[in-house]
Amino acid sequence: MQEFDLARGVTLIGRSVECHVTIEDALVSRRHARIVIDENTCTVEDLASRNGVHLNNQPLRGKAVLHDGDRLRIGTQSMVFCHIEPEAHGLTRTTGVLRICANCRRPYPREMLACPVCEGTEQIDDTLSSGALADRQAWVLQLLIEALEKSLALGRGEDSERLLERATRQFNDMIRAADSVTRSQVEALAILVLRWALTHNEPRWGEWLLDAYGQLAQPPSAQVLNGVLTLLRRFPQAMGRALAQLVCRLEDAAMRDATPESSTGLDRLRTLSAQWSPDPTSH
């Protein structure tokens, strides 16, 4: 977590080293946004960037006045604007107070009564400077998933691959740390991973996907399984081995804690694995 003191006048934000605040992010333009502070107001302006600026989860149109607690998103980076009284300068302070929506896991200012994205009212309080690390990690994963989805839709291959690596690495780190990953995040990331694997014929991402479900001890959804089936047809050896390993891990998990939903999913995977089991006599 970083804090930037904004001086009176113009502050440029972008990927270029010539900017006052440089953000190394593939989705950030060289000169992305401008913040201007005068005696009475602070404004933010999008400088015709490729991916735009979001203010409190809404696309910024032109120029807007910033208020204490407002949240900016530039690329995959989120920032909270805080107004600090002159006499308080130098004192220990937080960088902002957010609520994390318990429904969609998006952050938003505590002052708002409901999530501006899904209108949910159940929240998890999180203070950015001292809140729960797990919630911040979930927030980062959500931002990476959204950035990856947009990059893939725009056909930006190199940017997409970098974001894919970052998102899957973030996911792995969270699983190793036993942090909670929501079902919606798992599904969204799985579909994006499959899209990349199918478009670029890269079975390693299909193998990563099945390993991820093994770590979570849960079967893939029907939609994800359809994509896995396509990869099985293209890469029967590699994907068949990965599928067999997933079945073994889910069977071990089912012995400890089986549910009707997991049992149905496991039966489906057993049938599929039997059809695509690698031939031990093949080389």
DOLO-847624 format. One record per atom (N, C-alpha, C, O): residue in one letter; x negated, y, z. Coordinates in steps of 0.1 Angstrom, whole numbers, padded with zeros to 4 digits, always signed. Last residue first. Layout:
! DOLO-847624
aXYZ ...
***
This chain:
! DOLO-847624
h-0028-0439-0263 h-0040-0432-0260 h-0039-0418-0266 h-0048-0410-0265 s-0005-0463-0249 s-0009-0453-0259 s-0021-0445-0254 s-0024-0445-0242 t+0003-0479-0228 t-0006-0485-0238 t-0011-0475-0248 t-0020-0478-0256 p+0021-0464-0213 p+0008-0467-0207 p-0002-0473-0217 p-0014-0472-0215 d+0040-0439-0226 d+0037-0453-0229 d+0023-0456-0223 d+0013-0450-0228 p+0057-0417-0204 p+0046-0420-0213 p+0043-0435-0214 p+0044-0442-0204 s+0093-0415-0205 s+0081-0419-0197 s+0069-0422-0207 s+0072-0430-0217 w+0117-0406-0214 w+0105-0400-0219 w+0092-0404-0211 w+0082-0396-0212 q+0137-0421-0202 q+0137-0420-0217 q+0123-0415-0222 q+0119-0418-0233 a+0131-0417-0175 a+0130-0430-0181 a+0130-0430-0196 a+0123-0439-0202 s+0136-0390-0173 s+0122-0394-0172 s+0121-0408-0177 s+0110-0412-0183 l+0164-0389-0175 l+0155-0382-0185 l+0141-0387-0185 l+0135-0389-0195 t+0171-0403-0152 t+0175-0408-0165 t+0166-0402-0176 t+0162-0409-0185 r+0160-0386-0132 r+0155-0400-0134 r+0159-0406-0147 r+0151-0412-0154 l+0174-0362-0136 l+0160-0363-0139 l+0155-0377-0141 l+0146-0379-0149 r+0199-0371-0128 r+0198-0366-0141 r+0183-0366-0145 r+0180-0370-0157 d+0194-0376-0101 d+0198-0387-0110 d+0196-0383-0124 d+0192-0391-0133 l+0187-0351-0092 l+0177-0361-0092 l+0181-0372-0101 l+0172-0378-0109 g+0212-0338-0093 g+0201-0333-0102 g+0190-0343-0103 g+0184-0345-0114 t+0226-0353-0074 t+0230-0352-0088 t+0219-0348-0097 t+0217-0354-0108 s+0210-0347-0052 s+0211-0361-0056 s+0216-0361-0070 s+0211-0369-0078 s+0214-0319-0048 s+0201-0324-0052 s+0201-0338-0057 s+0193-0342-0066 e+0242-0320-0042 e+0237-0312-0054 e+0223-0317-0058 e+0221-0320-0070 p+0243-0335-0018 p+0250-0339-0031 p+0245-0333-0043 p+0243-0339-0054 t+0210-0337-0004 t+0223-0331-0005 t+0230-0336-0018 t+0223-0341-0027 a+0186-0351+0018 a+0193-0352+0006 a+0206-0344+0007 a+0213-0345+0017 d+0158-0351+0033 d+0169-0342+0034 d+0177-0342+0020 d+0174-0333+0012 r+0140-0372+0030 r+0140-0364+0043 r+0153-0356+0044 r+0158-0355+0055 m+0144-0383+0006 m+0144-0392+0018 m+0145-0385+0031 m+0149-0390+0041 a+0141-0362-0010 a+0155-0367-0008 a+0155-0376+0004 a+0165-0377+0011 a+0113-0359-0012 a+0121-0349-0005 a+0135-0354-0001 a+0140-0350+0009 d+0108-0381-0027 d+0102-0380-0014 d+0110-0370-0006 d+0113-0373+0006 e+0121-0374-0051 e+0125-0386-0043 e+0120-0386-0029 e+0127-0390-0020 l+0106-0352-0058 l+0120-0350-0054 l+0125-0362-0047 l+0134-0361-0037 r+0082-0364-0065 r+0082-0355-0054 r+0097-0352-0049 r+0099-0351-0037 c+0090-0381-0086 c+0084-0387-0074 c+0085-0377-0062 c+0088-0381-0051 v+0099-0361-0105 v+0109-0371-0099 v+0103-0377-0086 v+0111-0379-0077 l+0074-0349-0110 l+0085-0341-0104 l+0095-0351-0098 l+0100-0349-0086 q+0061-0369-0123 q+0056-0364-0111 q+0066-0356-0103 q+0067-0357-0091 a+0077-0371-0146 a+0076-0383-0137 a+0071-0378-0124 a+0075-0383-0113 l+0071-0346-0158 l+0085-0349-0153 l+0085-0361-0144 l+0092-0361-0134 a+0044-0349-0164 a+0048-0338-0155 a+0062-0341-0149 a+0065-0339-0137 r+0046-0369-0183 r+0038-0371-0171 r+0043-0361-0160 r+0045-0365-0148 g+0061-0356-0203 g+0066-0368-0197 g+0059-0371-0184 g+0065-0375-0174 m+0044-0335-0211 m+0057-0332-0204 m+0063-0344-0197 m+0069-0343-0186 a+0023-0350-0223 a+0021-0341-0212 a+0033-0338-0204 a+0033-0338-0192 q+0039-0366-0242 q+0029-0372-0233 q+0027-0363-0221 q+0029-0367-0209 p+0057-0350-0258 p+0062-0361-0249 p+0052-0366-0239 p+0055-0370-0228 f+0061-0323-0269 f+0049-0327-0262 f+0053-0339-0252 f+0053-0337-0240 r+0086-0320-0281 r+0074-0315-0288 r+0061-0321-0282 r+0052-0324-0289 r+0104-0331-0264 r+0104-0336-0278 r+0091-0332-0285 r+0086-0339-0293 l+0099-0316-0241 l+0096-0330-0241 l+0096-0336-0255 l+0087-0345-0258 l+0108-0291-0249 l+0094-0293-0247 l+0090-0308-0247 l+0080-0311-0252 t+0136-0297-0248 t+0130-0293-0261 t+0114-0295-0260 t+0108-0299-0270 l+0139-0302-0221 l+0141-0313-0231 l+0135-0310-0244 l+0129-0319-0251 v+0135-0277-0210 v+0125-0287-0207 v+0126-0299-0217 v+0116-0305-0222 g+0158-0265-0219 g+0146-0260-0224 g+0135-0270-0222 g+0126-0272-0231 n+0176-0280-0203 n+0178-0280-0218 n+0165-0275-0224 n+0160-0281-0234 l+0168-0272-0177 l+0166-0286-0182 l+0167-0287-0197 l+0160-0295-0203 v+0178-0247-0175 v+0164-0249-0176 v+0161-0262-0181 v+0151-0264-0189 q+0206-0253-0175 q+0200-0245-0185 q+0185-0246-0187 q+0180-0247-0198 a+0208-0269-0152 a+0211-0275-0165 a+0205-0267-0176 a+0200-0272-0186 s+0180-0263-0130 s+0193-0261-0134 s+0195-0267-0148 s+0186-0271-0154 p+0157-0286-0115 p+0160-0275-0123 p+0175-0274-0126 p+0182-0285-0125 p+0157-0297-0080 p+0158-0299-0094 p+0161-0287-0102 p+0167-0278-0097 q+0133-0289-0054 q+0147-0288-0059 q+0146-0290-0075 q+0137-0287-0081 a+0109-0284-0041 a+0117-0296-0038 a+0131-0294-0042 a+0140-0298-0035 l+0091-0265-0048 l+0103-0261-0041 l+0112-0272-0036 l+0121-0270-0029 q+0072-0281-0060 q+0068-0274-0048 q+0080-0269-0040 q+0080-0269-0028 g+0087-0289-0082 g+0083-0299-0073 g+0079-0292-0060 g+0082-0298-0049 y+0090-0265-0096 y+0102-0271-0090 y+0099-0282-0080 y+0106-0284-0070 a+0063-0263-0103 a+0069-0253-0094 a+0082-0258-0088 a+0084-0256-0076 d+0060-0284-0121 d+0053-0284-0108 d+0059-0274-0098 d+0059-0277-0086 l+0076-0275-0141 l+0080-0287-0134 l+0073-0288-0121 l+0078-0293-0111 l+0060-0252-0149 l+0074-0251-0145 l+0078-0263-0137 l+0085-0261-0126 w+0036-0263-0157 w+0036-0254-0145 w+0050-0253-0140 w+0052-0254-0128 e+0045-0277-0180 e+0039-0284-0169 e+0039-0276-0156 e+0043-0281-0145 g+0051-0255-0195 g+0062-0264-0191 g+0058-0273-0180 g+0066-0276-0171 w+0026-0244-0198 w+0036-0236-0190 w+0048-0245-0187 w+0054-0243-0176 r+0014-0263-0213 r+0009-0261-0199 r+0019-0253-0191 r+0020-0255-0179 p+0024-0263-0239 p+0030-0272-0229 p+0025-0270-0215 p+0032-0274-0206 e+0031-0239-0260 e+0021-0241-0249 e+0027-0250-0239 e+0034-0245-0230 n+0044-0226-0282 n+0040-0241-0282 n+0029-0243-0272 n+0019-0249-0276 h+0054-0201-0282 h+0040-0202-0284 h+0035-0217-0284 h+0023-0219-0285 t+0081-0205-0276 t+0077-0196-0287 t+0063-0199-0291 t+0060-0198-0303 l+0081-0222-0254 l+0087-0227-0266 l+0083-0218-0278 l+0081-0223-0289 a+0068-0206-0235 a+0062-0219-0238 a+0068-0224-0252 a+0060-0230-0260 w+0085-0184-0233 w+0071-0182-0238 w+0065-0196-0243 w+0059-0196-0253 r+0108-0196-0224 r+0108-0188-0236 r+0094-0187-0242 r+0092-0188-0254 l+0099-0207-0199 l+0103-0216-0210 l+0103-0208-0224 l+0099-0214-0234 v+0095-0183-0185 v+0084-0192-0188 v+0087-0202-0199 v+0078-0204-0208 l+0121-0174-0184 l+0111-0166-0191 l+0099-0175-0194 l+0093-0173-0205 i+0133-0194-0169 i+0138-0191-0182 i+0128-0183-0191 i+0126-0186-0203 a+0119-0191-0145 a+0119-0204-0152 a+0123-0201-0167 a+0117-0207-0176 l+0127-0166-0136 l+0113-0168-0140 l+0112-0181-0148 l+0104-0181-0158 a+0154-0170-0131 a+0150-0160-0140 a+0136-0162-0145 a+0133-0161-0157 e+0153-0191-0111 e+0160-0193-0124 e+0155-0183-0135 e+0152-0187-0146 v+0139-0178-0091 v+0134-0190-0096 v+0140-0192-0110 v+0133-0195-0120 q+0157-0157-0085 q+0144-0154-0090 q+0137-0166-0097 q+0131-0165-0107 s+0180-0171-0076 s+0181-0162-0088 s+0167-0159-0094 s+0165-0158-0106 r+0170-0183-0053 r+0174-0191-0064 r+0175-0183-0077 r+0171-0188-0088 t+0141-0165-0039 t+0156-0167-0041 t+0158-0176-0053 t+0150-0177-0062 v+0117-0176-0018 v+0119-0172-0032 v+0134-0175-0035 v+0138-0186-0033 s+0100-0169+0012 s+0113-0172+0006 s+0113-0167-0009 s+0111-0155-0011 d+0067-0182+0018 d+0077-0171+0017 d+0089-0175+0009 d+0088-0184+0001 a+0047-0200+0022 a+0060-0203+0027 a+0069-0192+0028 a+0078-0191+0036 a+0024-0195+0009 a+0026-0188+0022 a+0039-0191+0028 a+0042-0185+0039 r+0028-0209-0014 r+0018-0214-0005 r+0019-0207+0009 r+0016-0213+0019 i+0048-0193-0025 i+0052-0207-0021 i+0041-0212-0011 i+0044-0218-0001 m+0034-0170-0030 m+0045-0169-0021 m+0049-0183-0016 m+0052-0185-0004 d+0016-0178-0049 d+0011-0173-0036 d+0022-0173-0026 d+0020-0176-0014 n+0033-0186-0070 n+0025-0196-0064 n+0020-0191-0050 n+0020-0199-0040 f+0043-0160-0077 f+0052-0171-0073 f+0044-0181-0065 f+0048-0185-0054 q+0019-0147-0085 q+0027-0142-0074 q+0036-0153-0068 q+0037-0154-0056 r+0014-0163-0108 r+0005-0163-0097 r+0011-0158-0084 r+0009-0163-0073 t+0036-0157-0123 t+0035-0171-0119 t+0025-0171-0107 t+0026-0180-0098 a+0031-0129-0128 a+0043-0134-0121 a+0042-0148-0116 a+0046-0150-0104 r+0006-0129-0141 r+0008-0122-0128 r+0020-0128-0120 r+0019-0130-0108 e+0011-0144-0164 e+0001-0148-0155 e+0003-0142-0141 e+0002-0149-0131 l+0031-0126-0175 l+0034-0140-0172 l+0024-0146-0162 l+0028-0153-0152 l+0016-0104-0179 l+0027-0103-0169 l+0031-0117-0165 l+0034-0120-0154 r-0001-0113-0200 r-0007-0108-0187 r+0004-0108-0176 r+0001-0112-0165 e+0018-0119-0219 e+0010-0130-0214 e+0004-0126-0200 e+0003-0134-0191 s+0029-0094-0224 s+0038-0105-0219 s+0029-0116-0212 s+0032-0121-0202 d+0008-0081-0236 d+0013-0076-0223 d+0022-0087-0216 d+0021-0089-0204 e+0005-0096-0259 e-0006-0095-0249 e-0001-0091-0236 e-0005-0096-0226 g+0032-0094-0272 g+0026-0106-0268 g+0015-0105-0257 g+0016-0112-0247 r+0060-0079-0271 r+0046-0074-0268 r+0038-0086-0262 r+0038-0089-0250 g+0087-0080-0277 g+0077-0087-0286 g+0063-0083-0283 g+0055-0083-0292 l+0107-0070-0262 l+0101-0060-0271 l+0090-0067-0280 l+0084-0060-0288 a+0112-0092-0246 a+0123-0087-0255 a+0117-0077-0265 a+0122-0077-0277 l+0089-0093-0231 l+0092-0104-0241 l+0103-0099-0251 l+0102-0102-0263 s+0092-0070-0216 s+0080-0071-0225 s+0083-0082-0235 s+0079-0080-0247 k+0114-0076-0201 k+0115-0065-0210 k+0104-0066-0220 k+0106-0063-0232 e+0105-0098-0186 e+0117-0099-0194 e+0117-0088-0205 e+0120-0091-0216 l+0084-0086-0172 l+0081-0096-0181 l+0093-0098-0191 l+0091-0100-0203 a+0098-0068-0155 a+0088-0063-0165 a+0085-0073-0176 a+0084-0070-0188 e+0112-0086-0140 e+0119-0076-0148 e+0110-0071-0159 e+0114-0069-0170 i+0091-0100-0127 i+0101-0107-0135 i+0108-0097-0145 i+0110-0100-0157 l+0079-0079-0113 l+0072-0086-0123 l+0081-0093-0133 l+0079-0094-0145 l+0100-0073-0095 l+0095-0062-0104 l+0088-0069-0116 l+0089-0065-0127 q+0101-0097-0080 q+0113-0092-0088 q+0109-0082-0098 q+0113-0082-0110 l+0076-0097-0068 l+0079-0107-0078 l+0091-0103-0086 l+0091-0105-0098 v+0078-0075-0051 v+0068-0075-0062 v+0072-0085-0072 v+0071-0082-0084 w+0099-0084-0034 w+0101-0072-0042 w+0091-0072-0054 w+0095-0069-0065 a+0086-0105-0022 a+0098-0108-0030 a+0101-0096-0039 a+0105-0098-0051 q+0067-0090-0008 q+0062-0100-0018 q+0074-0103-0027 q+0072-0104-0039 r+0083-0076+0010 r+0076-0069+0000 r+0071-0078-0011 r+0071-0074-0023 d+0093-0098+0025 d+0102-0090+0017 d+0095-0082+0007 d+0100-0081-0005 a+0069-0107+0037 a+0076-0116+0028 a+0086-0108+0019 a+0087-0111+0007 l+0061-0086+0054 l+0053-0089+0042 l+0061-0097+0032 l+0060-0095+0020 a+0083-0063+0069 a+0079-0077+0067 a+0072-0079+0054 a+0077-0075+0044 g+0068-0030+0074 g+0079-0040+0073 g+0074-0054+0071 g+0062-0056+0071 s+0051-0008+0075 s+0050-0018+0086 s+0061-0029+0085 s+0063-0036+0095 s+0055+0008+0053 s+0042+0008+0059 s+0041-0003+0070 s+0029-0006+0073 l+0082+0004+0046 l+0071+0001+0036 l+0058+0000+0043 l+0050-0008+0039 t+0105-0013+0064 t+0097-0001+0064 t+0085-0004+0056 t+0077-0013+0060 d+0135-0028+0058 d+0121-0029+0056 d+0115-0016+0055 d+0118-0008+0047 d+0165-0046+0066 d+0157-0034+0067 d+0142-0037+0065 d+0137-0048+0069 i+0185-0061+0044 i+0174-0064+0053 i+0166-0052+0054 i+0160-0048+0044 q+0222-0059+0041 q+0208-0055+0039 q+0198-0062+0048 q+0202-0067+0059 e+0252-0060+0024 e+0243-0067+0034 e+0229-0064+0031 e+0224-0066+0020 t+0264-0048+0003 t+0263-0040+0015 t+0255-0047+0026 t+0252-0041+0037 g+0260-0045-0033 g+0261-0053-0020 g+0259-0044-0008 g+0252-0034-0009 e+0258-0033-0057 e+0268-0028-0048 e+0270-0036-0035 e+0280-0035-0028 c+0237-0039-0073 c+0248-0049-0073 c+0260-0045-0064 c+0270-0052-0062 v+0224-0013-0074 v+0223-0023-0085 v+0235-0032-0085 v+0242-0034-0095 p+0226+0002-0051 p+0230+0008-0063 p+0230-0001-0075 p+0235+0002-0086 c+0239-0012-0021 c+0228-0013-0032 c+0233-0007-0045 c+0244-0010-0049 a+0252+0013+0001 a+0253+0000-0006 a+0242+0000-0017 a+0237+0011-0021 l+0245+0036+0014 l+0254+0027+0021 l+0255+0013+0015 l+0258+0003+0021 m+0213+0052+0017 m+0224+0047+0008 m+0232+0036+0016 m+0226+0028+0022 e+0192+0055+0034 e+0203+0065+0035 e+0215+0060+0027 e+0226+0064+0030 r+0172+0038+0026 r+0181+0034+0038 r+0193+0043+0039 r+0204+0039+0043 p+0168+0032-0009 p+0167+0041+0003 p+0177+0037+0014 p+0189+0034+0011 y+0161-0002-0019 y+0168+0011-0021 y+0167+0019-0008 y+0166+0013+0003 p+0150-0032-0035 p+0149-0022-0025 p+0157-0009-0029 p+0158-0006-0040 r+0168-0063-0042 r+0162-0050-0047 r+0161-0040-0035 r+0169-0040-0026 r+0180-0087-0037 r+0166-0085-0032 r+0160-0072-0037 r+0148-0071-0037 c+0206-0092-0041 c+0198-0092-0053 c+0183-0089-0050 c+0175-0089-0059 n+0215-0096-0013 n+0221-0103-0024 n+0211-0104-0036 n+0209-0115-0041 a+0202-0080+0005 a+0202-0094+0008 a+0208-0102-0004 a+0205-0114-0005 c+0182-0054-0004 c+0195-0059-0006 c+0194-0074-0004 c+0186-0081-0010 i+0163-0037+0019 i+0162-0047+0009 i+0176-0054+0008 i+0181-0059+0018 r+0159-0003+0025 r+0166-0015+0028 r+0164-0024+0016 r+0162-0020+0005 l+0130+0017+0034 l+0139+0011+0024 l+0148+0000+0031 l+0144-0005+0041 v+0112+0046+0040 v+0120+0035+0047 v+0130+0030+0037 v+0138+0038+0031 g+0078+0057+0036 g+0092+0056+0032 g+0099+0045+0039 g+0093+0035+0043 t+0053+0056+0046 t+0055+0060+0032 t+0069+0060+0027 t+0072+0062+0016 t+0049+0070+0079 t+0052+0059+0069 t+0054+0065+0055 t+0054+0077+0053 r+0021+0085+0096 r+0035+0086+0090 r+0037+0074+0081 r+0027+0067+0076 t+0002+0102+0118 t+0005+0089+0113 t+0019+0090+0108 t+0029+0094+0115 l-0006+0136+0108 l-0001+0126+0117 l+0001+0113+0111 l+0003+0112+0098 g-0013+0151+0086 g-0024+0145+0094 g-0019+0136+0105 g-0027+0128+0110 h+0014+0173+0089 h+0003+0168+0081 h-0008+0163+0090 h-0012+0169+0100 a+0033+0186+0103 a+0032+0171+0106 a+0020+0165+0098 a+0017+0154+0100 e+0034+0211+0094 e+0029+0209+0108 e+0027+0194+0111 e+0020+0191+0121 p+0046+0207+0068 p+0033+0211+0070 p+0027+0209+0084 p+0015+0204+0085 e+0066+0177+0065 e+0065+0191+0069 e+0050+0195+0072 e+0043+0187+0076 i+0068+0158+0037 i+0061+0159+0050 i+0060+0174+0053 i+0055+0182+0046 h+0089+0138+0018 h+0086+0152+0021 h+0080+0153+0035 h+0087+0149+0045 c+0081+0111-0003 c+0083+0116+0011 c+0079+0130+0012 c+0069+0135+0008 f+0090+0088-0026 f+0086+0102-0024 f+0090+0106-0010 f+0102+0104-0006 v+0076+0057-0033 v+0087+0064-0025 v+0082+0078-0023 v+0071+0080-0018 m+0072+0036-0062 m+0067+0046-0053 m+0079+0052-0045 m+0090+0054-0051 s+0062+0006-0079 s+0073+0014-0072 s+0067+0024-0062 s+0057+0020-0055 q+0052-0007-0110 q+0048-0001-0097 q+0060+0008-0091 q+0067+0015-0099 t+0054-0016-0135 t+0058-0026-0124 t+0055-0020-0110 t+0057-0027-0100 g+0064+0014-0148 g+0059+0001-0151 g+0064-0009-0140 g+0075-0010-0138 i+0075+0031-0121 i+0068+0033-0133 i+0061+0020-0136 i+0052+0016-0129 r+0101+0042-0101 r+0095+0030-0106 r+0088+0033-0120 r+0095+0038-0129 l+0107+0060-0071 l+0103+0060-0085 l+0098+0046-0089 l+0091+0040-0081 r+0131+0069-0048 r+0122+0059-0052 r+0120+0060-0067 r+0129+0060-0075 d+0135+0094-0022 d+0137+0089-0035 d+0127+0079-0040 d+0115+0080-0036 g+0127+0104+0003 g+0133+0090+0002 g+0136+0085-0011 g+0139+0073-0013 d+0135+0137-0005 d+0129+0128+0005 d+0135+0114+0004 d+0148+0113+0006 h+0139+0142-0040 h+0143+0144-0026 h+0136+0134-0017 h+0132+0123-0022 l+0132+0158-0071 l+0130+0147-0062 l+0134+0151-0048 l+0131+0163-0044 v+0151+0165-0100 v+0146+0170-0087 v+0144+0158-0078 v+0153+0150-0077 a+0142+0156-0133 a+0151+0155-0121 a+0144+0160-0109 a+0131+0160-0108 k+0144+0156-0169 k+0138+0160-0157 k+0148+0159-0145 k+0160+0161-0147 g+0152+0130-0190 g+0147+0143-0189 g+0139+0146-0176 g+0130+0139-0173 r+0166+0106-0172 r+0169+0113-0184 r+0163+0127-0183 r+0168+0135-0175 l+0156+0075-0159 l+0155+0090-0158 l+0157+0096-0171 l+0151+0092-0181 p+0177+0048-0150 p+0167+0054-0160 p+0167+0070-0159 p+0178+0076-0158 q+0178+0040-0115 q+0185+0045-0127 q+0175+0051-0137 q+0166+0057-0132 n+0165+0034-0092 n+0171+0023-0100 n+0179+0027-0112 n+0186+0019-0118 n+0155+0059-0084 n+0165+0052-0076 n+0173+0042-0084 n+0185+0041-0084 l+0145+0063-0116 l+0146+0071-0103 l+0158+0064-0096 l+0169+0065-0100 h+0122+0050-0138 h+0134+0048-0131 h+0134+0056-0118 h+0124+0055-0110 v+0109+0059-0170 v+0108+0061-0155 v+0122+0058-0149 v+0132+0062-0155 g+0097+0042-0200 g+0105+0051-0192 g+0102+0051-0177 g+0093+0044-0172 n+0081+0028-0217 n+0090+0020-0209 n+0098+0029-0199 n+0106+0023-0191 r+0067+0048-0232 r+0073+0036-0238 r+0084+0030-0230 r+0094+0026-0236 s+0075+0083-0224 s+0067+0070-0222 s+0074+0059-0229 s+0086+0059-0232 a+0080+0110-0224 a+0083+0102-0236 a+0075+0089-0235 a+0070+0085-0246 l+0074+0116-0197 l+0066+0122-0208 l+0068+0114-0220 l+0058+0110-0226 d+0098+0124-0173 d+0093+0113-0181 d+0086+0120-0194 d+0093+0128-0201 e+0093+0142-0143 e+0097+0143-0157 e+0090+0131-0165 e+0078+0128-0163 v+0104+0156-0112 v+0097+0145-0120 v+0102+0145-0134 v+0114+0147-0136 t+0099+0183-0089 t+0106+0176-0100 t+0097+0166-0106 t+0085+0166-0106 c+0105+0200-0060 c+0096+0190-0066 c+0104+0183-0077 c+0115+0178-0074 t+0108+0235-0049 t+0113+0222-0054 t+0102+0213-0058 t+0090+0217-0061 n+0096+0258-0039 n+0109+0254-0034 n+0113+0240-0038 n+0121+0234-0031 e+0071+0263-0049 e+0074+0267-0035 e+0087+0261-0030 e+0088+0259-0018 d+0065+0232-0068 d+0064+0247-0066 d+0068+0250-0052 d+0069+0241-0043 i+0053+0204-0084 i+0057+0210-0071 i+0055+0225-0071 i+0044+0230-0073 v+0059+0180-0107 v+0056+0194-0105 v+0062+0199-0092 v+0073+0197-0089 i+0048+0151-0123 i+0055+0156-0111 i+0050+0171-0109 i+0038+0173-0109 r+0052+0132-0152 r+0046+0144-0146 r+0055+0148-0134 r+0067+0149-0135 a+0042+0101-0168 a+0052+0110-0161 a+0044+0122-0155 a+0032+0122-0153 h+0023+0090-0186 h+0036+0084-0185 h+0046+0094-0179 h+0058+0096-0184 r-0001+0087-0207 r+0005+0099-0199 r+0019+0095-0198 r+0027+0098-0207 r-0003+0060-0214 r-0015+0068-0210 r-0011+0080-0202 r-0017+0083-0192 s+0023+0040-0199 s+0017+0047-0210 s+0005+0055-0205 s+0004+0058-0193 v+0026+0008-0184 v+0025+0022-0182 v+0018+0029-0194 v+0007+0024-0198 l+0024-0019-0188 l+0037-0012-0191 l+0037+0003-0189 l+0047+0009-0190 a-0001-0026-0178 a+0002-0027-0193 a+0015-0020-0197 a+0016-0016-0208 d-0017-0007-0155 d-0005-0015-0157 d-0002-0015-0172 d-0001-0004-0178 e-0032+0011-0135 e-0037+0001-0144 e-0026-0009-0146 e-0025-0019-0138 i-0027+0044-0131 i-0021+0031-0128 i-0025+0022-0138 i-0022+0023-0150 t-0039+0074-0116 t-0041+0064-0126 t-0035+0050-0122 t-0038+0045-0111 v-0031+0105-0111 v-0028+0092-0105 v-0029+0082-0116 v-0020+0082-0125 h-0041+0124-0128 h-0044+0126-0114 h-0041+0113-0107 h-0049+0110-0097 c-0056+0112-0159 c-0044+0115-0151 c-0049+0117-0136 c-0059+0111-0132 e-0078+0102-0171 e-0077+0117-0171 e-0065+0121-0162 e-0064+0133-0159 v-0075+0076-0174 v-0084+0080-0163 v-0083+0095-0161 v-0088+0101-0151 s-0042+0066-0182 s-0054+0072-0186 s-0062+0077-0173 s-0056+0081-0163 r-0018+0057-0174 r-0028+0047-0174 r-0042+0053-0177 r-0052+0047-0174 g-0003+0081-0151 g-0003+0073-0163 g-0015+0064-0162 g-0022+0062-0152 i+0008+0113-0140 i+0007+0099-0137 i+0007+0091-0150 i+0015+0093-0159 l-0002+0145-0130 l+0001+0136-0141 l-0001+0122-0136 l-0011+0119-0129 t+0011+0172-0113 t+0004+0159-0110 t+0008+0150-0122 t+0020+0146-0124 v+0009+0207-0109 v+0012+0195-0118 v+0004+0183-0114 v-0008+0184-0112 g+0017+0223-0078 g+0013+0223-0092 g+0017+0211-0099 g+0027+0204-0095 r+0003+0212-0047 r+0012+0221-0054 r+0007+0222-0068 r-0005+0223-0071 a-0005+0176-0045 a-0008+0191-0043 a+0002+0199-0051 a+0009+0194-0060 l+0005+0148-0028 l+0007+0156-0040 l+0005+0171-0038 l+0011+0177-0029 d-0013+0122-0016 d-0009+0135-0012 d-0007+0143-0025 d-0017+0145-0033 f-0004+0089-0017 f-0010+0100-0024 f-0004+0113-0019 f+0008+0115-0019 e-0011+0057-0003 e-0004+0070-0002 e-0012+0080-0010 e-0024+0080-0010 q-0006+0022-0009 q-0014+0034-0010 q-0005+0046-0008 q+0007+0046-0011 m-0008-0012+0000 m+0000+0000+0000 m-0009+0012+0000 m-0018+0014+0008 
***
